[in-house]
Amino acid sequence: MKWILLCCLLLAPAVRAADALPVAEDPQVEKRLVVIAEELRCLVCQNESLASSHAELAEDLRREVRKLIREEKTDTEIKTYLVERYGDFVLYRPQVKPLTWPLWFGPFFMLLVAVWGLWRYLRLRKNALGQAQASPHHDLNQTATHKD
């Protein structure tokens, strides 16, 4: 029984190898596809590039990009086509325009707000500590003068 389990474990990678993609018909098309697909986002996975995604939609998009490459479209034309069809989200680096300003400048704005908030908090805390330290001494001085 142990030998059967061991054989199954050893043969599992060979069985999985059947899922590998066939060799590209045109290496130039595939090379260009990889370059373009690295700059595109998988719409299903969202954190993976189109080149590295295994989702069915990603495969459909790669097929579409291959078709556009065979039609001799430029990289810019292909990206423009995909943006028109799926929106700016399909690009890993969307163009800087008013609609995408939050994507580009939002993190810096949030960092500035956080730094300002921290500065304000520390300033208020320092003032509060300064007043708290000044008050007990003032009270001690007043009680000392009343005793005299």
C-alpha positions in Angstrom: 0.0 0.0 0.0 2.9 2.4 0.8 4.5 1.6 -2.6 1.3 2.6 -4.4 1.0 5.8 -2.6 4.7 6.6 -3.2 4.3 5.8 -6.9 1.3 8.1 -7.1 3.2 10.9 -5.5 6.1 10.5 -7.8 4.0 10.4 -11.0 1.8 13.3 -10.0 4.1 16.0 -11.6 4.3 14.0 -14.8 0.5 13.9 -15.0 0.3 17.7 -14.4 2.8 18.4 -17.1 0.1 17.5 -19.7 -1.5 20.9 -18.9 1.5 22.8 -20.3 0.9 25.2 -23.1 1.9 24.0 -26.6 5.0 25.6 -28.2 4.1 28.9 -29.8 3.3 28.9 -33.5 5.2 32.1 -34.0 8.0 32.8 -31.5 8.0 36.5 -32.4 4.3 36.9 -31.6 4.8 35.1 -28.3 7.8 37.3 -27.4 5.9 40.4 -28.1 2.8 39.0 -26.3 4.9 38.5 -23.2 6.2 42.1 -23.3 2.7 43.5 -23.7 1.1 41.1 -21.2 3.6 42.1 -18.5 2.2 45.6 -18.6 -1.5 44.5 -18.4 -3.4 43.4 -15.3 -5.5 40.3 -15.1 -9.1 41.4 -14.6 -9.9 38.3 -12.6 -6.8 38.0 -10.4 -6.2 41.8 -10.2 -2.8 41.4 -8.5 -1.2 39.4 -11.3 0.0 40.4 -14.7 -1.8 39.1 -17.7 1.3 37.1 -18.6 1.4 35.2 -15.3 -2.3 34.7 -14.7 -3.9 31.2 -15.2 -7.5 32.5 -15.3 -9.7 31.7 -18.3 -10.3 35.4 -19.0 -6.6 36.0 -19.0 -6.1 33.2 -21.6 -8.9 34.8 -23.7 -7.2 38.2 -23.4 -3.9 36.7 -24.4 -5.6 35.1 -27.4 -7.1 38.5 -28.3 -3.7 40.2 -28.0 -2.1 37.5 -30.2 -4.8 38.2 -32.8 -4.1 42.0 -32.6 -0.3 41.3 -32.9 -0.9 39.2 -36.0 -3.0 42.1 -37.4 0.2 44.1 -37.0 -1.2 46.6 -34.5 1.4 48.5 -32.5 1.8 48.0 -28.7 0.1 51.4 -28.2 -2.9 50.5 -30.4 -3.3 47.2 -28.5 -3.3 48.9 -25.1 -5.7 51.6 -26.3 -8.0 48.9 -27.6 -7.9 47.1 -24.3 -8.4 50.3 -22.3 -11.4 51.3 -24.4 -12.9 47.9 -23.8 -12.0 47.3 -20.1 -11.1 50.7 -18.7 -7.9 52.0 -17.2 -7.8 49.3 -14.6 -6.4 46.9 -17.2 -3.1 48.8 -17.2 -0.6 48.3 -14.5 0.6 51.9 -15.1 -2.4 53.9 -16.2 -2.0 57.2 -17.9 -1.9 60.3 -15.7 -5.2 62.1 -16.3 -7.8 63.6 -14.0 -9.7 60.3 -13.8 -6.6 58.4 -12.6 -5.2 61.2 -10.3 -6.3 59.3 -7.2 -4.3 56.2 -8.3 -1.2 58.2 -8.9 -1.3 60.9 -6.2 -3.6 59.4 -3.6 -0.8 57.5 -1.7 1.3 60.6 -1.5 -1.7 62.7 -0.3 -2.5 60.1 2.3 1.2 60.1 3.5 1.1 63.9 3.8 -2.2 63.7 5.8 -0.7 61.0 8.1 2.5 63.1 8.7 0.4 66.2 9.4 -1.8 64.2 11.8 1.2 62.8 13.6 2.8 66.2 13.9 -0.4 67.7 15.2 -0.9 64.9 17.7 2.7 65.2 19.0 2.4 69.0 19.3 -0.9 68.8 21.3 0.6 66.0 23.5 3.6 68.1 24.2 1.5 71.1 25.1 -0.7 68.9 27.3 2.3 67.4 29.1 3.8 70.9 29.5 0.6 72.2 31.1 0.3 69.1 33.3 3.8 69.5 34.5 3.4 73.2 35.1 0.1 72.8 37.1 1.5 70.7 40.0 4.4 73.0 40.6 2.1 76.0 40.6 -0.2 74.3 43.1 2.8 73.4 45.3 3.9 77.0 45.3 0.5 78.3 46.2 0.2 75.8 49.1 3.6 76.7 50.4 2.8 80.4 50.4 -0.5 79.8 52.2 1.4 77.9 55.0 3.7 80.8 55.6 
